[in-house]
Amino acid sequence: MKYGTENEDNGLKKYSHRKQVSVAKTGLWINKNYVHLAGSPDGLAFDDNGKLVGFVEVKCLNILELHSVENIVAKNCPINEIKRQCFDVKNGQLVLKKSHTYTFYQVQLQLLVTNGDYCDFVLYSAVGPPSIERIYPDMEIQKRIGDSTKLFWEKVFLPEYFLMRVPKGLLPILL
């Protein structure tokens, strides 16, 4: 995790150079239709005219600290290391696993919250060019995210927060 945090800016720089776009860091986004959700993409990508063209999510995985994308694609590193990652190797590319519960859903949540047309998913490599995969919204997954989290918010969180504090004599939390 430390490696990832320390190298996120390097990943954004390599992405910017490779795609020939300007990148700006961004903060927390909240969608008015899903006020109980928030996301924070790593960057916003702008074309030469200053038009927002997409969102960027960078992952700096430990495997890519030691191996280039080309070496991984060529399977010149231990196969068991590759199996544990958030990506698969398909057609000479590193591709985000749709079954990866954290990363795939993180990207879809960010696309939902930002109403983004796409997210460029960047796997930063300290040795060589990054892997860049363009990921588009999966409306079915986004609907499930929105519906299930809204249900949790309404049926679990709000009742606990508002109804259980009063009978217990607890003061409300004001931020």
ZAVOLO-975933 format. One record per residue (C-alpha): x, y, z. Coordinates in nm, 4 decimals. Example, Ala and Ser with C-alpha at 12.3 -4.5 7.8 and 13.67 -1.06 7.14 Angstrom:
! ZAVOLO-975933
ATOM         x         y         z
ATOM    1.2300   -0.4500    0.7800
ATOM    1.3670   -0.1060    0.7140
//
This chain:
! ZAVOLO-975933
ATOM         x         y         z
ATOM    0.0000    0.0000    0.0000
ATOM    0.2863    0.2365    0.0826
ATOM    0.4388    0.1745   -0.2605
ATOM    0.1050    0.2586   -0.4212
ATOM    0.0589    0.5811   -0.2301
ATOM    0.4127    0.6944   -0.3015
ATOM    0.3882    0.6260   -0.6756
ATOM    0.0370    0.7409   -0.7677
ATOM    0.1701    1.0742   -0.8991
ATOM    0.4274    0.8875   -1.1113
ATOM    0.1427    0.6799   -1.2552
ATOM   -0.0553    0.9934   -1.3421
ATOM    0.2523    1.1466   -1.5095
ATOM    0.3205    0.8359   -1.7192
ATOM   -0.0472    0.8189   -1.8142
ATOM   -0.0532    1.1873   -1.9109
ATOM    0.2571    1.1471   -2.1281
ATOM    0.1347    0.8249   -2.2908
ATOM   -0.2163    0.9549   -2.3705
ATOM   -0.1024    1.3127   -2.4397
ATOM   -0.3605    1.4654   -2.2077
ATOM   -0.3414    1.7017   -1.9129
ATOM   -0.4263    1.5460   -1.5789
ATOM   -0.5529    1.7209   -1.2681
ATOM   -0.6001    1.5606   -0.9298
ATOM   -0.9519    1.5612   -0.7954
ATOM   -1.1231    1.5193   -0.4627
ATOM   -1.4429    1.3641   -0.3387
ATOM   -1.7429    1.3478   -0.5728
ATOM   -2.1030    1.3021   -0.4610
ATOM   -2.3879    1.2390   -0.7033
ATOM   -2.7185    1.4150   -0.6309
ATOM   -2.9086    1.0961   -0.7188
ATOM   -2.7008    0.8871   -0.4768
ATOM   -2.6183    1.1230   -0.1919
ATOM   -2.5188    0.8292    0.0263
ATOM   -2.2345    0.7409   -0.2125
ATOM   -1.9063    0.9129   -0.2837
ATOM   -1.6007    0.8432   -0.4940
ATOM   -1.2637    0.9986   -0.5520
ATOM   -1.0981    0.9170   -0.8841
ATOM   -0.7238    0.9743   -0.8865
ATOM   -0.7391    1.2226   -1.1716
ATOM   -0.9309    1.4040   -1.4403
ATOM   -0.8029    1.3937   -1.7984
ATOM   -0.8356    1.6983   -2.0253
ATOM   -0.7611    1.7305   -2.3958
ATOM   -0.5617    2.0163   -2.5548
ATOM   -0.8731    2.2365   -2.5551
ATOM   -0.9250    2.1930   -2.1823
ATOM   -1.2279    1.9675   -2.2321
ATOM   -1.2779    1.6957   -1.9690
ATOM   -1.2370    1.3672   -2.1533
ATOM   -1.2313    1.1102   -1.8737
ATOM   -1.1429    0.9990   -1.5278
ATOM   -0.8290    0.8174   -1.4231
ATOM   -0.7748    0.5488   -1.1603
ATOM   -0.4143    0.4465   -1.0945
ATOM   -0.3034    0.1285   -0.9206
ATOM    0.0605    0.0823   -0.8244
ATOM    0.0864   -0.2873   -0.7527
ATOM    0.3902   -0.4456   -0.5913
ATOM    0.4232   -0.6923   -0.8798
ATOM    0.4736   -0.3963   -1.1159
ATOM    0.7497   -0.2538   -0.9000
ATOM    0.9702   -0.5435   -1.0098
ATOM    0.8190   -0.6532   -1.3411
ATOM    0.7305   -0.4580   -1.6539
ATOM    0.3909   -0.4948   -1.8152
ATOM    0.5662   -0.6677   -2.1080
ATOM    0.7255   -0.9266   -1.8764
ATOM    0.3926   -1.0028   -1.7138
ATOM    0.2170   -1.0359   -2.0505
ATOM    0.4961   -1.2682   -2.1653
ATOM    0.4513   -1.4568   -1.8340
ATOM    0.8157   -1.4009   -1.7406
ATOM    0.7225   -1.3864   -1.3749
ATOM    0.5691   -1.6442   -1.1412
ATOM    0.2185   -1.7418   -1.2536
ATOM    0.0937   -1.7662   -0.8931
ATOM    0.1828   -1.3965   -0.8488
ATOM   -0.0332   -1.3055   -1.1487
ATOM   -0.3319   -1.5100   -1.0258
ATOM   -0.3543   -1.3032   -0.7048
ATOM   -0.3805   -0.9702   -0.8882
ATOM   -0.6777   -0.7543   -0.9853
ATOM   -0.5995   -0.8179   -1.3528
ATOM   -0.5838   -1.1025   -1.6018
ATOM   -0.3613   -1.1303   -1.9058
ATOM   -0.5769   -1.1414   -2.2218
ATOM   -0.4738   -1.0872   -2.5829
ATOM   -0.1402   -0.9358   -2.4828
ATOM   -0.3002   -0.6870   -2.2419
ATOM   -0.3509   -0.6550   -1.8686
ATOM   -0.7281   -0.6471   -1.8186
ATOM   -0.9131   -0.5651   -1.4972
ATOM   -1.0956   -0.8705   -1.3613
ATOM   -1.4685   -0.8089   -1.3443
ATOM   -1.4713   -1.0552   -1.0569
ATOM   -1.2328   -0.8418   -0.8510
ATOM   -1.4661   -0.7228   -0.5799
ATOM   -1.2708   -0.4202   -0.4740
ATOM   -1.1127   -0.2652   -0.7829
ATOM   -1.3787   -0.3375   -1.0467
ATOM   -1.6571   -0.2144   -0.8211
ATOM   -1.4479    0.0869   -0.7168
ATOM   -1.4172    0.1929   -1.0815
ATOM   -1.7886    0.1351   -1.1478
ATOM   -1.8810    0.3303   -0.8329
ATOM   -1.6633    0.6206   -0.9469
ATOM   -1.8239    0.6150   -1.2905
ATOM   -2.1676    0.6139   -1.1270
ATOM   -2.0906    0.8984   -0.8871
ATOM   -1.9205    1.1173   -1.1482
ATOM   -2.1541    1.0307   -1.4388
ATOM   -1.8341    0.9627   -1.6288
ATOM   -1.8301    0.8310   -1.9838
ATOM   -1.5224    0.6230   -1.9074
ATOM   -1.2402    0.5655   -1.6659
ATOM   -0.8866    0.4972   -1.7808
ATOM   -0.7593    0.2262   -1.5468
ATOM   -0.3827    0.2606   -1.5172
ATOM   -0.1501   -0.0057   -1.3835
ATOM    0.1697    0.1856   -1.3120
ATOM    0.4984    0.0067   -1.3668
ATOM    0.8231    0.1419   -1.2288
ATOM    1.0016   -0.0415   -1.5122
ATOM    0.8476    0.0504   -1.8423
ATOM    0.5228    0.1927   -1.9743
ATOM    0.1991    0.1534   -1.7808
ATOM   -0.0947   -0.0612   -1.8773
ATOM   -0.3958    0.1538   -1.9652
ATOM   -0.7418    0.0059   -2.0061
ATOM   -1.0466    0.2129   -2.0861
ATOM   -1.3425    0.1007   -1.8777
ATOM   -1.6957    0.2045   -1.9598
ATOM   -1.9976    0.2142   -1.7291
ATOM   -2.1651   -0.1195   -1.6665
ATOM   -2.5236   -0.0048   -1.6106
ATOM   -2.6349   -0.3336   -1.4552
ATOM   -2.3549   -0.3282   -1.1965
ATOM   -2.4112    0.0406   -1.1272
ATOM   -2.7831   -0.0194   -1.0708
ATOM   -2.6997   -0.2967   -0.8229
ATOM   -2.4525   -0.0689   -0.6428
ATOM   -2.7053    0.2139   -0.6234
ATOM   -3.0007   -0.0027   -0.5219
ATOM   -2.8232   -0.2144   -0.2603
ATOM   -2.6430    0.0756   -0.0957
ATOM   -2.9607    0.2849   -0.0915
ATOM   -3.1434   -0.0049    0.0731
ATOM   -2.8678   -0.0350    0.3354
ATOM   -2.8756    0.3411    0.3923
ATOM   -3.2536    0.3498    0.4381
ATOM   -3.3128    0.0224    0.6237
ATOM   -2.9996   -0.0060    0.8397
ATOM   -2.7971    0.3111    0.8734
ATOM   -3.0640    0.5801    0.9092
ATOM   -3.2824    0.3904    1.1577
ATOM   -2.9800    0.3084    1.3720
ATOM   -2.8457    0.6580    1.3529
ATOM   -3.1668    0.8467    1.4249
ATOM   -3.3930    0.6078    1.6119
ATOM   -3.1514    0.4263    1.8389
ATOM   -2.9660    0.7331    1.9661
ATOM   -3.2758    0.8937    2.1235
ATOM   -3.3902    0.5923    2.3348
ATOM   -3.0357    0.5462    2.4588
ATOM   -3.0159    0.9095    2.5652
ATOM   -2.7292    0.9760    2.3251
ATOM   -2.6800    1.3179    2.1742
ATOM   -2.6860    1.3471    1.7957
ATOM   -2.3526    1.3694    1.6203
ATOM   -2.3095    1.7066    1.4557
ATOM   -2.0206    1.7612    1.2195
//
